Each structure stands twice: as structure tokens, then as C-alpha cells.
Amino acid sequence: MTQDPREIFRKATQIVAQVGLVLTGRQIAGRNLTVFPDDVFLTSYPRSGNTWTRFLIGNLVYQDEPVTFANIETRIPEIYFQSDRRMRALPRPRILKSHECFQPHYPRIIYIVRDPRDVAVSFYHHNVKAGNIPDGYRWRVSLHVSSRPSLIPSGDPGPIMSSDSSRCAATIPASFCSATRI
């Protein structure tokens, strides 16, 4: 079966463009990010509270200037928006946002888990706001409830938050907590 010459040309153009990004150092870091031993990763499934957690940790670590949407990418950047070269130039130790699944080469991880039902609702509202789904779209929902116990109860988050926040704080390198930074 022969391919359409236009399709072959399109694929070849994509490959050449990707090679150009790699050769010029402009390839988006993403999974190809250079990881340092003192890096901390905030990792979660999308719409699970990663940005909220970035604000919490950012305001804890950078008390000299409050973290806002205007400066969050310079304080705790996502690994998907900048080149690896630019990410390597960031001051260390770095706290980085990722939506990657388990990566064994990540040295320190704060993994954020949210009830999947809440993630689905958040994802729906996010897509309505972005214009990807019309407002008032009717869904047909079928839920299959697992009989396995939950690792994190969905009730009162009080004790979970306190124990998890202390573990999160223990994950952040001590060099972030110097007198000049806090």
C-alpha cells in the first residue's frame, strides 16, 4: 500500500522541524527534561490541584514577593512550556510542575491526588470555559464503583492535610528555607 506523497512530505517536514528544535536547543523540556538530584517535582493528573499547590508552596518558599499568576512560571515552572536549555539555567534547587506519570528518575516527588469524580467535574467546567464543550451539554454518566478501599478517605480532610503538608514540607530541600529566601 503506497502512501500519499503529500502525507510523506508532511511527516518529513515535521521530523525536520523537530530535529531543528533539538539542534538549536529550543525543544520543549517535557519528558526530555534534564533532572538534577536536588529537583522537587509537583506531579498530578491534570485538574487535580497542582496549580493550587504551586501557589501554596511558592508563597511558603518565596515570602519576599507573593506568587501570582503573573510570576508563577518563574517561581515554580511547568516542564512543558520552556526549552530544556532554559530549564537547566534556572537557579537550583528547582521546584517543577509536571503531569507525567511515575518517572523513576525524579529524585523528590510531591504527588497530588484528587478524587476522580471531582477531577471529572473540574475538567468539564474547564472545557466549558475554554469553549471546547457547549455550556449545558448533557452527559450520560455510567459509574462503576470499586470495592477496593480508598487510600485517602473522601470525608473530613483535616488530619490528612496536616500530615500530608508536613511530608510535603519535608520534601522541599533545606536550601530553600535559608534566611535569605524565607
N, C-alpha and C positions, 0 to 999 in steps of 0.2 A: 504494500500500500504506500503510495507516494504522498508526501506532504505538499501542501500548497506553498509555492515559492514565497508568497507574502508572509506566511506563518514562519517559515525558516528565517527570513530576513528579520522579522520582529524579534524572534528568540535570540538571534545573533546580536542584534542591537542591544538587547537587554544584558546579555553577557558582557559585551564590550563596555557598556555603561558601568556595570558592577565592577569590572576589572579596573576601570578608570578611577572609581571611588576608592578602591583599595590602594592603588598605586599612589594616589595623591593624599592619602591619609584622611579622607573625608567620609569613609564608611561609617555608618551609624554603629555605635558600640554594640548594643543589644547583647546577644549571646556571645559575641566575639570580644567582649569587654576584657581588658587586662585587669586581673584581680590581684590585689595586694594583700598580704597577710593581716593587715590591720583594718581592712574594709569591714563595714557592717551593712548588711542588706535588709531593707524592709521589704518583705515579699508577701504577696497575697494574690488571690484570684481577683480580677477586676470587679469594682463596685463593692469591695469588702471593707473599706475604711482606711486604705493605705494613705490617701491624701490627708485625712483627718489625723492619722498617726504621725505623718510627716510634720504637721503643724505642732502637735504636742511635743514631739522630740526636738524639733527645730527651736521652739520657744524655750525649751529646757536648756539646750546646749548653747544657743546664741541669744543670751539675755540682753546683750548690748543693743540690739536692734530687733524689734518684733518681726517674726516671719509673717509675710503676707503673700497673696497670690502673685504680687509683682516680683518678689525675691525668692520664692520657694525653690525655683530651679537652680539658683546659685548656692543655696544653703544645703538642700538635700535633693540633688537632681535625679531625674529618671534616666535609666541607661539607654532609652530608646530615642532621645532627641538630639544627642550630641555625638560627635565622632569619638572614636577610641583615643585618638591623639589628644583631643581636648579634655577627655575624662582623665587621662593619665596626668595632665597638667594641674588638676585640682589639688588643693592642699590636702595633705593626709594627716590623720586618718579620715577616710571618707565615709559618709553615710549615704547609701544609694537606694533608690526605689526601683523595684523590679516586680514584674508579673510572671517571671519564669517559674516553672515547676522546679522540683528539687534539683539543685545543682551541687554536686559533691565538692566542687572547688570553691564554693562560697565559704569563707572561714567563719564568719559570725552571721547568724540569721535571726531576725525577729519575724516570725511567721504570723500573719494576721489571719484569723479565721472568723467568718461571719456566718450566721445561719443562712443556708442556701435559699430559703424562702424569702428572706429579706434582700438577698443579692438579686433574686429574680425581680422583685418589685422595684428595686433601685435601678436595675438595668432597663426595665420597662420605662420608667419615668425619664431616665437619661435619654433614651432613644426617642421618646415623645418630644422632649425639649430640643433635641438635635434635629427634629423633623424627619427622622427615619421611619417612624410609626405615626399614623394619624391619631390625634387625640380622640379618645373614646373608642378605640379599637377593641372589639370584643374577642376575648380569648376563650378557647376551650381548654380547660385545665384538667389534667389527669395526674394525680399524685399517687405515688407508691411509697408507703411508709415502711421504713426499715424496722426490723425487730431488734436490731443491734442497739445497745445503749450508746448514748451520745457521750463524747469525751468532755464536752463543755455543756452544762445544763443551760436551758434557754430561760430559766427563771431569773431571779434576782442576781445581777452581775456583780454585786458589791464585793464579796470575798475574792471572786475570780479576778476582778480588776486590780485589787490591791496586790495579790500575789503575782499576777502577770506583769504589772507595772514594775515591781521590784526586780523581776527577772529581766525585763527589758532594760532597765537601768543598769543592771549588771553586765549586759551585753555590750554596752557602749564603752569604748576604750577610756581609760582614766585620763589620757592626754586631752580629751575633750573637756574635762572637768577642772582644768587648771584655773588659777585665779584670773588670768587674762581673758578667759573665754566665758566664765560664769561669774 
